[in-house]
Structure formats: structure tokens, C-alpha cells
Amino acid sequence: MCALAAAATAPAQAQTTTHTVTDLAGRTVTLPAQVDRILLGEGRLLPALGVFERDDVARRLVGMMGDYETLDAAGYAQWRSRFPQLDKVPRVGRNNAGSFSDEQAIALRPQVAVLGLAGGHGPSKNDRETLARLEAAGVAVVFVDFRHDPLKNTPRSMELLGAVLGKRKEAQAFNTYWRTQLERVESRLRTLPAGTRHPAAFLENRVGLTDECCATMVGLVGMLLDAAGADNVARGRIPGEHGTLNPEFLIATQPRLYIGTGIGSMATAEKSPLRIVLGADATPEAARASLLRATQRRGIAQLQAVQQPGRAHAIWHHYYNSPFNVVAVQVFAKWLHPELFADLDPRATLQTMFTQFQPIPLAGVYWTSL
């Protein structure tokens, strides 16, 4: 009798030990029902994890890449202040895919590795050898995406993380708010008369990283700019997601808006004075002053957009790989169509997202204008 009962319940118990999900690479992945050991293929996925792990973001984290503290030291410092144990989480690489250590990652015995679909600063879906080694060691690999196709894949990625972590309600709450904020922009843009020409904008990529002008994007932050109703002057003129435009072309075109992306911080302001200071440690004064310095460079200073009030702007570069990317869409919308979005308050949107979905407070400045 007991043997029969055990035989009858065994299949049901087995069914509850695993479940399957479909990741952003379209792969069907089998996961443990209870995930207690996670590895992050990019450190800057930490804010996404924080949506689900507000009490202790490091609780299930057994390893991560070291890109967060390298590429956004001020942002990481805020997380470390709230969760000092993050510094004790082993790093499995630095800030590029080539530095990722398969051996170290496997030695940490993660149940699940969360990787970025397009990579950039960690393994991607194209790193087949890494993927094969992890899976051969029994690690379930899932791909998320906030970078390659952000407006389509951000809610899908959060839904996937909710399924992986057993926190579907948290994913649903985040996605409901995120979609509502995107629709606030999209619905108003649909009211523009047919044939309306969108304002031309030049988006300068990672201002001050090099001395030359004029690095730009059509992918990454460029996709968020498109969603806000812009005519990106680089579209159709550079291959891939990013490239470089000729300064003479910009001077001849004279786009209505100049927008630079900021990779500077208060800590880098002196040694890298041409970088735009934005992020968790930035002040309004430092952000504006750094934008002013950046727009006085040769090739940029000749643009009418930086010579006239209200047409030169800068935004935090890391929105290109963030679940809070909808805030950037709202910021761009106000710059591009100030009358249409006069009552839109992106700072309030960002504040709400931190209050409701992050375990750390909102600090710093993430966009500025001249």
C-alpha cells in the first residue's frame, strides 16, 4: 500500500522540481523550481535583479562580472553602500566578454546564469563555447535583453526574470508601470498630424571617451531616441548600431538638437574634463558645467544647436542597458516636442520607479540641458 502510494506520488513530485521557460534567444530552458544560486553575466544587471530582491540583492548571487564598478563606479557604490556584501561576491570577469572565466563561473556552482542577449560587456548568445561549457556543467543559461531591442524586450526580460526567480507578481507590477509610462509618450505622438516631420537630432555617443568627433548611435540609446519622435541624422549613414559621422556633415546639416551621452562622474571630472558628468553622484551644477565644456569642442561648437538656448542636452549613457530605459524616452520626448509633453515629468517617473521597484534611493542627476 505504502509502495503503491509512493509510486503514485513520485511523478507529481518530479514535475514540481523543474519548470521550463523561453528566454530572449528563443531557447527553451529547463530550470529548478527553486533557484538559490544565480550568476550575472553583466554586473549592470544588478538593478534588474534588485526589482525582485529588494531585501537582499546578494542573497542568491554567487558570481557576477566586474563591469558595474568599472563602467559606472558611482552607481555601483550606491548599491555597495546598501549591500556591503556585494564586494564579497566573486567576479568571473572584468568588463568585456573575453575576460569571462568559464572555469571560475562553473566552480561557483550556479544553478542559473543570466546573460545579456547581445553581450557587449559579458558573454552573448554568440559565445557558443561558453554556453556549451556552462550547460555541460549543469548550469541553466537564460538570455535577457535591455540593449538590442529595448522597447520590445525589456518587459519580456522582466517577465522571464520573474519566472526564473519565482516572483511573477513583481514582474507584472514592474511591467504594468513601465508600459503605462511608454504609452504616455506613444499615445501623444500618435496625435501629431500625418506627415509631421520630427525634429532632427544628433546623438553623440560616450562624449569625451576619445578626443575625436563625432561618435554616434542608431541602435542602443538611438532606439530610445526614435521612440520619442526624433529624426536621428545618423540613421542610414552608419553601419551597425554605432559609428562615426563626419563633422563637416553635421555642420552642413545643422540638426535642431544636440544630445550627448554622459559617461563621466564627479570622480572623473578632473582627469577626464571632456566627459559629461551624470549619474548617481552628479550634481545639477556639475552636470551643466560638464555639458558646456563638452559643447565647446571643435566640430561641436560650430553647431547652432549648442549656440542657442534649450537645444543642447545630455543624458546618462547607461540607459542603453537599463530596465528604466522608459525614463530616457520621456526625457527625449520633452526635448523634442516640448509643447506636446509640457506636463510630462520624467524625474517623477524615475522617482516612482526607484520608490516602488528598487531597494536603494534615487540619487544624482541623469540628464541636463544648457
Helices and strands as residue ranges (DSSP letters): H 2-17, E 18-22, E 28-32, E 38-40, G 43-45, H 46-52, E 61-64, H 67-71, H 73-82, G 84-88, G 97-99, H 102-107, E 112-116, H 128-136, E 140-144, H 150-165, H 168-189, E 200-204, E 215-217, H 221-227, E 231-232, E 242-244, H 247-253, E 257-262, H 284-294, H 304-307, E 312-316, G 317-321, H 325-336, H 346-357, E 367-369
